[in-house]
Amino acid sequence: MSNSFNARDNLEAGGRTYEFYRLDAIEGSERLPFATKILLENLLRNEDGVTVSKSDIEALANWDSQADPSQEIQYRPARVLMQDFTGVPAVVDLAAMRDAIAELGGDPEKINPLQPAELVIDHSVQVDKFGVANAAELNAQIEFERNRERYQFLKWGQQAFNNFKVVPPDTGIVHQVNVEFLSRVVFAQENNGVLQAYPDTVVGTDSHTTMVNGLGVLGWGVGGIEAEAAMLGQPISMLVPKVVGMKLTGQLPEGATATDLVLTIVQKLREHGVVGKFVEFYGDALSHLPMGDRATIANMGPEYGATCGLFPIDEETLNYMRLTGRPEEHIALTEAYAKAQGMWRNDSQVADYSETLELDISTIVPSISGPKRPQDRIELKKSQPVFQRDLEALKSQAGIQGKGPVKTKIDGQDVELDDGSVVIAAITSCTNTSNPSVMIAAGLVARKAVEKGLSTKPWVKTSLAPGSLAATDYLRNAGLLEPLEQLRFDIVGYGCTTCIGNSGPLPEAVSKAIAEGDLSVTAVLSGNRNFEGRVHAEVRMNYLASPPLVVAYALAGTMNIDLYNEPLGTDSAGNPVYLKDIWPSQQEVNEAMAANVTAKGFHKAYEHVFDGDANWKNLSGAEGQRFGWNEDSTYIRNPPYFAGMGMDVADIKDIHGARILALLGDSVTTDHISPAGAIKADSPAGKYLQDHGVDPRDFNSYGSRRGNHEVMMRGTFANIRLRNLLAPGTEGGVTLHLPDGEQMSIYDAAMKYKESGTPAIVIAGKEYGSGSSRDWAAKGPNLLGVKAVIAESYERIHRTNLVCMGILPLQFRDGETPTTLGLTGKELYSITGLADGNPKEVLVTATAEGGHQTIFNARVRIDTPNEWEYYRHGGILQYVLRDLAKS
C-alpha cells in the first residue's frame, strides 16, 4: 500500500506494538466529525493508487461540510454482518457464483470472503407457543423442524468458506450479539505479517446494523448483494455524506425511558431531514447516557432515515467493553488508539458539522408511536384521543364498517373484543431488549402488578423474546422472570420475533372474533417497525412502546384507554390500580441493574457461542467446496442470475414498449415489495408450494424461504396492504394486465409480460423502498422483469439495491408527480437517452391508448461511476464475477 502522507506509525498499547495510520499527519483532520475521521483513516490505510488515490485522501481531508455530496470514495469495511433471512440468500448467491465462475473457466475458490463475515441465525423463530413455561423449548423444536434444510445449508457454508462464522439459533438477536460480543471497536489484525490497529467498521444485511454505532463502531445496513461484493473484496462506492450533529443536553426525567427518548429523536430527525446523511451525537448528556440507551438510539437510525447515528468512544464505551467481557489488553488498545487518532470524545471541541440541532432530554415524556409509522410519536397522555382519531381515519380510508364488540369465550372466560383491543403484546426486537434499563423496568412493572393482583387480559397474546442469553441471566438474578411469567410473558425464544412478523397465529377464538366483527385490533411491541401488515395480517394498528408500557397495555387489554387517569384493573380488595401505582422509580431500576447486570452473566452467555445447542450439534451438513443443489428443494435453489452469462458486456440500451406493473403511492416500504410474513395458500407462492407437495401447515414464512427464488418472485409485491392504483379498490398483489385490462396477480401479469418480451416498469411516490434493507425488494422485481422504477424519491439502501440488480432508478423532477403529469399507468412507455452514455436525465414518453403522449424528463439516480459499471454489467454480482474470472 502507498503512504503518500507519511502517516504510517507505531502505537504501544497493552504490552504490544501496532502499526497504524495517523490522522494528524493530515493538516486539518482534527476538525472533522468522528464518522468522517473513520472514513479518512480507511482511505489512508487502503491507498493503492487505483481504488484510492492521494487526491481522494486530500479531497476528503478538505471536506466541505456545507457542500452537497459529490466526492466519491471507495470504502472498505472491516467486516460483514448477516442475519439468516438475508444471509441465506447471500450464501446461496456465493454458492451459485462458485458454479458460475467455474463455467467461465475461473477458480471456484476465488469466491470466498476476504474479511470476517459473521452470520447470526435469529430471524427464523416464530411465536407458535406462548404463555407456558416451556414456550422457548417448544418454539425451538418447531423452528428446527421447519428450517432444517436451511440450517444444513448454512452448516455447509461454514465449512466451505473461509472467514465465515455462524452463530447458531436460540442464542440472541443479531444486533445485540454484535454489540455484546462480535464488535471489536478497534480491530487488531495481522496483515502481511504486520499487526495493525484500525477502527472496527461493518456493513450488515439488516438495516438495524446501525445499533453498533452506539459503541463507536461505524456500521450501517446494505443489501445482501452489496454485502456479498464487500465479502469478495470489492470496495463500497459511496459519496461522502453530510454529517448532522445532534447535541444532547440534560438528563432523562423521572418516569421517562430510553424508548421515549429514541421515539422523540426519531420524530425530530425525520422532521429535520437526514435521509442519506450521517448523524453524530455529542453534548454533555453523553456523560450520563449509558451504553444501553446509546444502542437504543443508534438502532433506530433507519427509522429517522439516516445512514448511521454514531456515538464517539469514551469512558462509557470502555466500561461497557469491560462489562461484556472484552479482554483488558483490547480495552487498553481501544483507549490508546481512540486518543491517538482524535476519536475520543472531547466536549470542548465541536466538529465542523454540516448541520446541527439540539435536544434537551430533560423534556422527554412517556410516548408511543403508531399506528403504522415509527416517526408518528404520540405523547402517552394524549394517546386515547389520538387513537380514536386514527381509528376513524383508518376505517374511513379502508371502507371498514365494523360490527361493534364481539363476545366470545377464551380459556373458559366470557370476554368481549372491540376495536382497539390489544391482541399482541410483545417485548421483542433488538431495539429495546439490548437495554437493561427498560428490560429491568418491565420486570419491575410485572412484579408490582402481580403484587397488586393484576393479570393480563385473556385475549392478549403475550411474549418475551430477550435479545441475548445475558438478558435472561440478569432478569432471573433480579427475581423478575417469575412475575413476568405470572403475567404470561414467558420467554418464547431468542430471536427477532414479532417485530419482523414472526408473531405466530392468534388464538382461534380471537381470530374468529376479529373476523366476525371486522374489528380493527392492535398490537403493542417494543420494536422498531410497525408498518402496515408487518406484525400480523389480522392486526390493523401497531404501536411501538417501551417494554414496561408493553406490560401495561397487556394488563389494560386495549389501546382505547387513558393510562394516566383510568385504572388498569383492580386489586384483590377491589380498589382501582393505576399505571402510576406499578411504575418503578429510576432509583429502583438503577439498583436492580447494579446488582444483577454483571460481567459474569455476559461471559456465561458467550463462552460457547458458536457451539449451539443439541439441535444444532446433531444437525448433519453437506461438505465440499461446491454445493450439491437439490432440484426438488423448496428452500434452497440455484438462482438464475448467471444463466447464459458470458464474459462480454452488452451496451446499455434504451427501453421501449414497456408496461406499468404497479402504480404506487407514497411510503411504499420494502415490506410492501419484498415477500415477508406468512404465505397464503391461495397466493402464487402458496400454489407453487402445494404443487411441489408442501402442505399449507408446513409453508413456514417467506423469510425462511429466501433461498428459493421461485417462492420469492411469486411473493414480490404480494403484501396484503399493498395498494396498486392501477387496480383501484384492491389490496394485495393485484394489477391489470395491459392492454387487455384483465385483473390478475402481479406475478401472473409479470410472467405474461415476460412471455411477450414486454419490459415492466414500476411507478411510485415519495420514499419508495423505505424500511429494512431487503435485497429481495430488488431481486424480486428483477426476476419479474422490471427494468426501471420511476419514483418521486427513494430511501438510500433500496435505490442502491435496484442499481445492484440491474434495475434503472429514475426520479421525477421536483414538483412533478404521476398525478400532475396525468399518468394513469395504462400507457405504453419508452425511456430514451440511456444509450448516450451516463446521462443525468432521460426522456420518458407515455403513450395513451388513443395516441396522446405525455413526455417528461426524469433524473437518473445512478449516482456514482461504479454504479454505472454495475448497471452496465447487469448487476454488481455479474460485475464481480467477470472481474474475478479475468484475474
RAKA-V979786 format. One record per residue. N is the residue number from 1. RES is the residue in one letter. SS is DSSP state (a for helix, b for strand, c for the rest). Layout:
BEGIN
N;RES;SS, N;RES;SS
END
This chain:
BEGIN
1;M;c, 2;S;c, 3;N;c, 4;S;c, 5;F;c, 6;N;c, 7;A;c, 8;R;b, 9;D;b, 10;N;b, 11;L;b, 12;E;b, 13;A;b, 14;G;c, 15;G;c, 16;R;b, 17;T;b, 18;Y;b, 19;E;b, 20;F;b, 21;Y;b, 22;R;c, 23;L;a, 24;D;a, 25;A;a, 26;I;c, 27;E;c, 28;G;c, 29;S;a, 30;E;a, 31;R;a, 32;L;c, 33;P;c, 34;F;a, 35;A;a, 36;T;a, 37;K;a, 38;I;a, 39;L;a, 40;L;a, 41;E;a, 42;N;a, 43;L;a, 44;L;a, 45;R;a, 46;N;c, 47;E;c, 48;D;c, 49;G;c, 50;V;c, 51;T;c, 52;V;c, 53;S;c, 54;K;a, 55;S;a, 56;D;a, 57;I;a, 58;E;a, 59;A;a, 60;L;a, 61;A;a, 62;N;c, 63;W;c, 64;D;c, 65;S;c, 66;Q;c, 67;A;c, 68;D;c, 69;P;c, 70;S;c, 71;Q;c, 72;E;b, 73;I;b, 74;Q;b, 75;Y;b, 76;R;c, 77;P;c, 78;A;c, 79;R;b, 80;V;b, 81;L;b, 82;M;b, 83;Q;b, 84;D;a, 85;F;a, 86;T;a, 87;G;a, 88;V;a, 89;P;a, 90;A;a, 91;V;a, 92;V;a, 93;D;a, 94;L;a, 95;A;a, 96;A;a, 97;M;a, 98;R;a, 99;D;a, 100;A;a, 101;I;a, 102;A;a, 103;E;a, 104;L;c, 105;G;c, 106;G;c, 107;D;c, 108;P;a, 109;E;a, 110;K;a, 111;I;c, 112;N;c, 113;P;c, 114;L;c, 115;Q;c, 116;P;c, 117;A;b, 118;E;b, 119;L;b, 120;V;b, 121;I;c, 122;D;c, 123;H;c, 124;S;c, 125;V;c, 126;Q;c, 127;V;c, 128;D;c, 129;K;c, 130;F;c, 131;G;c, 132;V;c, 133;A;c, 134;N;c, 135;A;a, 136;A;a, 137;E;a, 138;L;a, 139;N;a, 140;A;a, 141;Q;a, 142;I;a, 143;E;a, 144;F;a, 145;E;a, 146;R;a, 147;N;a, 148;R;a, 149;E;a, 150;R;a, 151;Y;a, 152;Q;a, 153;F;a, 154;L;a, 155;K;a, 156;W;a, 157;G;a, 158;Q;a, 159;Q;a, 160;A;a, 161;F;c, 162;N;c, 163;N;c, 164;F;b, 165;K;b, 166;V;b, 167;V;b, 168;P;c, 169;P;c, 170;D;c, 171;T;c, 172;G;b, 173;I;c, 174;V;a, 175;H;a, 176;Q;a, 177;V;a, 178;N;a, 179;V;a, 180;E;a, 181;F;a, 182;L;a, 183;S;c, 184;R;c, 185;V;c, 186;V;b, 187;F;b, 188;A;b, 189;Q;b, 190;E;b, 191;N;b, 192;N;c, 193;G;c, 194;V;b, 195;L;b, 196;Q;b, 197;A;b, 198;Y;b, 199;P;b, 200;D;c, 201;T;b, 202;V;b, 203;V;b, 204;G;b, 205;T;c, 206;D;c, 207;S;a, 208;H;a, 209;T;a, 210;T;a, 211;M;a, 212;V;a, 213;N;a, 214;G;a, 215;L;a, 216;G;c, 217;V;c, 218;L;b, 219;G;b, 220;W;b, 221;G;b, 222;V;c, 223;G;c, 224;G;a, 225;I;a, 226;E;a, 227;A;a, 228;E;a, 229;A;a, 230;A;a, 231;M;a, 232;L;c, 233;G;c, 234;Q;c, 235;P;c, 236;I;b, 237;S;b, 238;M;b, 239;L;b, 240;V;c, 241;P;c, 242;K;c, 243;V;b, 244;V;b, 245;G;b, 246;M;b, 247;K;b, 248;L;b, 249;T;b, 250;G;c, 251;Q;c, 252;L;c, 253;P;c, 254;E;c, 255;G;c, 256;A;c, 257;T;c, 258;A;a, 259;T;a, 260;D;a, 261;L;a, 262;V;a, 263;L;a, 264;T;a, 265;I;a, 266;V;a, 267;Q;a, 268;K;a, 269;L;a, 270;R;a, 271;E;a, 272;H;a, 273;G;c, 274;V;c, 275;V;c, 276;G;c, 277;K;c, 278;F;b, 279;V;b, 280;E;b, 281;F;b, 282;Y;b, 283;G;c, 284;D;a, 285;A;a, 286;L;a, 287;S;a, 288;H;a, 289;L;c, 290;P;c, 291;M;a, 292;G;a, 293;D;a, 294;R;a, 295;A;a, 296;T;a, 297;I;a, 298;A;a, 299;N;a, 300;M;c, 301;G;a, 302;P;a, 303;E;a, 304;Y;a, 305;G;c, 306;A;c, 307;T;c, 308;C;b, 309;G;b, 310;L;b, 311;F;b, 312;P;c, 313;I;b, 314;D;c, 315;E;a, 316;E;a, 317;T;a, 318;L;a, 319;N;a, 320;Y;a, 321;M;a, 322;R;a, 323;L;a, 324;T;c, 325;G;c, 326;R;c, 327;P;c, 328;E;a, 329;E;a, 330;H;a, 331;I;a, 332;A;a, 333;L;a, 334;T;a, 335;E;a, 336;A;a, 337;Y;a, 338;A;a, 339;K;a, 340;A;a, 341;Q;c, 342;G;c, 343;M;c, 344;W;b, 345;R;c, 346;N;c, 347;D;c, 348;S;c, 349;Q;c, 350;V;c, 351;A;c, 352;D;c, 353;Y;c, 354;S;c, 355;E;b, 356;T;b, 357;L;b, 358;E;b, 359;L;b, 360;D;b, 361;I;a, 362;S;a, 363;T;a, 364;I;c, 365;V;c, 366;P;c, 367;S;b, 368;I;b, 369;S;b, 370;G;b, 371;P;b, 372;K;c, 373;R;c, 374;P;c, 375;Q;c, 376;D;c, 377;R;b, 378;I;b, 379;E;b, 380;L;a, 381;K;a, 382;K;a, 383;S;a, 384;Q;a, 385;P;a, 386;V;a, 387;F;a, 388;Q;a, 389;R;a, 390;D;a, 391;L;a, 392;E;a, 393;A;a, 394;L;a, 395;K;a, 396;S;a, 397;Q;a, 398;A;a, 399;G;c, 400;I;c, 401;Q;c, 402;G;c, 403;K;c, 404;G;c, 405;P;c, 406;V;b, 407;K;b, 408;T;b, 409;K;b, 410;I;b, 411;D;c, 412;G;c, 413;Q;b, 414;D;b, 415;V;b, 416;E;b, 417;L;b, 418;D;c, 419;D;c, 420;G;c, 421;S;b, 422;V;b, 423;V;b, 424;I;b, 425;A;b, 426;A;b, 427;I;b, 428;T;c, 429;S;c, 430;C;a, 431;T;a, 432;N;a, 433;T;a, 434;S;c, 435;N;c, 436;P;a, 437;S;a, 438;V;a, 439;M;a, 440;I;a, 441;A;a, 442;A;a, 443;G;a, 444;L;a, 445;V;a, 446;A;a, 447;R;a, 448;K;a, 449;A;a, 450;V;a, 451;E;a, 452;K;c, 453;G;c, 454;L;c, 455;S;c, 456;T;c, 457;K;c, 458;P;c, 459;W;c, 460;V;c, 461;K;b, 462;T;b, 463;S;b, 464;L;b, 465;A;c, 466;P;c, 467;G;c, 468;S;b, 469;L;a, 470;A;a, 471;A;a, 472;T;a, 473;D;a, 474;Y;a, 475;L;a, 476;R;a, 477;N;a, 478;A;c, 479;G;c, 480;L;c, 481;L;a, 482;E;a, 483;P;a, 484;L;a, 485;E;a, 486;Q;a, 487;L;c, 488;R;c, 489;F;c, 490;D;c, 491;I;b, 492;V;c, 493;G;c, 494;Y;c, 495;G;c, 496;C;c, 497;T;c, 498;T;a, 499;C;a, 500;I;a, 501;G;c, 502;N;c, 503;S;c, 504;G;c, 505;P;c, 506;L;c, 507;P;c, 508;E;a, 509;A;a, 510;V;a, 511;S;a, 512;K;a, 513;A;a, 514;I;a, 515;A;a, 516;E;a, 517;G;a, 518;D;c, 519;L;c, 520;S;c, 521;V;c, 522;T;b, 523;A;b, 524;V;b, 525;L;b, 526;S;c, 527;G;c, 528;N;c, 529;R;c, 530;N;c, 531;F;c, 532;E;c, 533;G;c, 534;R;c, 535;V;c, 536;H;c, 537;A;c, 538;E;c, 539;V;c, 540;R;c, 541;M;b, 542;N;b, 543;Y;b, 544;L;b, 545;A;c, 546;S;c, 547;P;a, 548;P;a, 549;L;a, 550;V;a, 551;V;a, 552;A;a, 553;Y;a, 554;A;a, 555;L;a, 556;A;a, 557;G;c, 558;T;b, 559;M;c, 560;N;c, 561;I;c, 562;D;c, 563;L;c, 564;Y;c, 565;N;c, 566;E;c, 567;P;c, 568;L;c, 569;G;b, 570;T;b, 571;D;c, 572;S;c, 573;A;c, 574;G;c, 575;N;c, 576;P;b, 577;V;b, 578;Y;c, 579;L;a, 580;K;a, 581;D;a, 582;I;a, 583;W;c, 584;P;c, 585;S;c, 586;Q;a, 587;Q;a, 588;E;a, 589;V;a, 590;N;a, 591;E;a, 592;A;a, 593;M;a, 594;A;a, 595;A;a, 596;N;a, 597;V;c, 598;T;c, 599;A;a, 600;K;a, 601;G;a, 602;F;a, 603;H;a, 604;K;a, 605;A;a, 606;Y;a, 607;E;c, 608;H;c, 609;V;c, 610;F;c, 611;D;c, 612;G;c, 613;D;c, 614;A;a, 615;N;a, 616;W;a, 617;K;a, 618;N;c, 619;L;c, 620;S;c, 621;G;c, 622;A;c, 623;E;c, 624;G;c, 625;Q;c, 626;R;c, 627;F;c, 628;G;c, 629;W;c, 630;N;c, 631;E;c, 632;D;c, 633;S;c, 634;T;c, 635;Y;c, 636;I;c, 637;R;c, 638;N;c, 639;P;c, 640;P;c, 641;Y;c, 642;F;c, 643;A;c, 644;G;c, 645;M;c, 646;G;c, 647;M;c, 648;D;c, 649;V;c, 650;A;c, 651;D;c, 652;I;c, 653;K;c, 654;D;c, 655;I;b, 656;H;b, 657;G;b, 658;A;b, 659;R;b, 660;I;b, 661;L;b, 662;A;b, 663;L;b, 664;L;c, 665;G;c, 666;D;c, 667;S;c, 668;V;c, 669;T;b, 670;T;a, 671;D;a, 672;H;a, 673;I;a, 674;S;c, 675;P;c, 676;A;c, 677;G;c, 678;A;b, 679;I;c, 680;K;c, 681;A;c, 682;D;c, 683;S;c, 684;P;a, 685;A;a, 686;G;a, 687;K;a, 688;Y;a, 689;L;a, 690;Q;a, 691;D;a, 692;H;c, 693;G;c, 694;V;c, 695;D;c, 696;P;a, 697;R;a, 698;D;a, 699;F;c, 700;N;c, 701;S;b, 702;Y;c, 703;G;a, 704;S;a, 705;R;a, 706;R;c, 707;G;c, 708;N;c, 709;H;a, 710;E;a, 711;V;a, 712;M;a, 713;M;a, 714;R;a, 715;G;a, 716;T;c, 717;F;c, 718;A;c, 719;N;c, 720;I;c, 721;R;c, 722;L;c, 723;R;c, 724;N;c, 725;L;a, 726;L;a, 727;A;a, 728;P;c, 729;G;c, 730;T;c, 731;E;c, 732;G;c, 733;G;c, 734;V;b, 735;T;b, 736;L;b, 737;H;b, 738;L;c, 739;P;c, 740;D;c, 741;G;c, 742;E;b, 743;Q;b, 744;M;b, 745;S;b, 746;I;a, 747;Y;a, 748;D;a, 749;A;a, 750;A;a, 751;M;a, 752;K;a, 753;Y;a, 754;K;a, 755;E;a, 756;S;c, 757;G;c, 758;T;c, 759;P;c, 760;A;b, 761;I;b, 762;V;b, 763;I;b, 764;A;b, 765;G;c, 766;K;c, 767;E;c, 768;Y;b, 769;G;c, 770;S;b, 771;G;c, 772;S;c, 773;S;c, 774;R;c, 775;D;c, 776;W;a, 777;A;a, 778;A;a, 779;K;a, 780;G;a, 781;P;a, 782;N;a, 783;L;a, 784;L;c, 785;G;c, 786;V;b, 787;K;b, 788;A;b, 789;V;b, 790;I;b, 791;A;b, 792;E;c, 793;S;c, 794;Y;b, 795;E;c, 796;R;a, 797;I;a, 798;H;a, 799;R;a, 800;T;a, 801;N;a, 802;L;a, 803;V;a, 804;C;a, 805;M;c, 806;G;c, 807;I;c, 808;L;b, 809;P;b, 810;L;b, 811;Q;b, 812;F;b, 813;R;c, 814;D;c, 815;G;c, 816;E;c, 817;T;c, 818;P;c, 819;T;c, 820;T;c, 821;L;c, 822;G;c, 823;L;c, 824;T;c, 825;G;c, 826;K;c, 827;E;c, 828;L;b, 829;Y;b, 830;S;b, 831;I;b, 832;T;b, 833;G;c, 834;L;a, 835;A;a, 836;D;a, 837;G;c, 838;N;c, 839;P;c, 840;K;c, 841;E;b, 842;V;b, 843;L;b, 844;V;b, 845;T;b, 846;A;b, 847;T;b, 848;A;c, 849;E;c, 850;G;c, 851;G;c, 852;H;c, 853;Q;b, 854;T;b, 855;I;b, 856;F;b, 857;N;b, 858;A;b, 859;R;b, 860;V;b, 861;R;c, 862;I;c, 863;D;c, 864;T;c, 865;P;a, 866;N;a, 867;E;a, 868;W;a, 869;E;a, 870;Y;a, 871;Y;a, 872;R;a, 873;H;a, 874;G;c, 875;G;c, 876;I;a, 877;L;a, 878;Q;a, 879;Y;a, 880;V;a, 881;L;a, 882;R;a, 883;D;a, 884;L;a, 885;A;a, 886;K;a, 887;S;c
END
